[in-house]
Structure formats: C-alpha cells, structure tokens
Amino acid sequence: MLDKRTTVLLDKINDLCREGSYKIVDEEELISCFPARFQTDADGLRHMLDYLSDHRYVDIKYAEDGVYCLCPLPEGRMYSENAHQARSDVLRRRRDIVLMTVIGAFVGAFAGSLVAWLISAIL
C-alpha cells in the first residue's frame, strides 16, 4: 500500500505515459503535480521514485540532473486502476445509502400519516 504522496506521483507518471512507452520528464513537472499541503522537494521526489522502482511500480531508465526517463510497469498501472475503482465503489455505496435513507424516510412519513388519518377517522 502506497502513501498519499507516492500515489499522487504514480498517478502523474501513469497520466504522462498513457501510451505505455518511456517518457522524459523534468523534475519540476513531477513536483508540480503535488498539492501544496504535501510540500515535496527534489530529495523527497527522488526517494519516492526509488521506492516505486524498487517495488516494481515504475521503471527508471535514467535519472540525471533532475531529468528522468520513466515508464510505469503493469503493477503500477494496476495499482492506480484498483485505487480509482475503490474510490468509485465508496462513492457508489454512499449514494446508495443516501438513496435508501431518503426512500425510507418518505415511506415512514407516509405510513405515519396514514396511521394518524385512520385513528382520526375512527375517533
């Protein structure tokens, strides 16, 4: 399981290399993909890339003077796809829960008003 920063970096590499080939990327381009709350520098980027390479998520052909030649490996693509699928599953479950709650509230309100009407009609 990757942390949030490394996941953002892997997603960026997958976006850059959509066609599946190696891509030459500048260090600044990779750093710019991180939100301000992550505040990543060149050293942190290098460590994340080494981690991704060691765990067979990306292949680094060369890394010199802040320029990288990268390609995501099948395991890296699969990780990103599974992460996106998990997020969409969570959103779908939330939507279903909200929908069932709303339907239950309307059915309960209708049943309550029907019971109140029956009681008032009898008395």
N, C-alpha and C positions, 0 to 999 in steps of 0.2 A: 504494500500500500504506500503510495507516494503522498508527501505532504502537499499543502496547497500551492506553495511556490513552484515546486517541481512539476506539479500537474499543469500549472499555467504555462510553464516553459515547454513541456511536452506537447500541449495543445498548440502552441505557437509553431513549434517545429513541424507538427503534422499539417497545419494550415499552409506553411510555406512550401512544404514538399508534397503537395496533393497528388502530383503525377507520379510519385514514388521514386524519383531519382534524387541524386545528391544535389544540394543547393549550397551555394557560397553565401554566407550570412555574416554581416558585421555585428560585432559585439553590442554596439549601441542599438541596433534593431531588435536584438533579443532582450536587452534590458528595458527597452521602451514598452514591451508587452506587459510588464508588471504594473499593477495598480500602485498608487503612492503609498498605501499602507504597508506594502511588502518591502520597500526601500532596498532593492538589491543592487550590489556593486559588481564590478568585474570579477573580483575574487569569489564572491558567492555564486556568480554565474558559472565560473569555471568548475567549482565544486559540484554544482548541480549537474552540469554536463558530464563530468567524470562519473557521478553516481548513475546517471541514465545509461552511460556507455558500459559501465561495469555490470549493470543488471540487464543488459541486452535490450534496452528500450530504443536506443539510437546508436548509429554507427558514426564515429567521427573519423573522417579520412585524414584531415589535418587541422591543426589549430596553431596559428602563428600571428602574433601581433594584433590580437583582437579580431581576427578573421577566422571563421570556422567553415569547414565543409562538412555538412551534416546530412544524414538521411535517417528517417525513422524506420525501425525494424518492425516486422509483423507484431511482435509482442507489444511494442509501443503503440501501434495503431489500435490493437485490440484493447489495450488498457483504456485509451481515450474513448473508444466506442462504448465500452462497458460502463464507463463513468457517466457518459451522456445518457445512456439507456437507463441507468439507475436514477439519475435526476428526473428524467421524464416519467419514470414509474412512480416516483414520490409525488410529483405534481398531479398525475392521474389519480392516485389514491386520495389525495387531498380533495380534488374536485368531486370524486365520488362520495366522500364523507360529507362534504358540504351539501351536495345534492340530496342525499338521503336524509340529512338533518332537516332541510327545508321541507321536503315531502312529508316527513314525519310530523313536523310542526303543523302543517296545513291539515293533515288527516286528524291529528289530535284536536285541533281547534274546531274542525267540522264536527267530530264526534261529540265534543263537549257542548257545542251549541245545540246539536240535535238532542242530547240528553236534557239540556236545560229547557228546550222547547217542549219536549214530551212531558216533563214534570209540570211546567206551567199549564199545559193543555189539560192534564189530569186534574189539577187542583183548581 
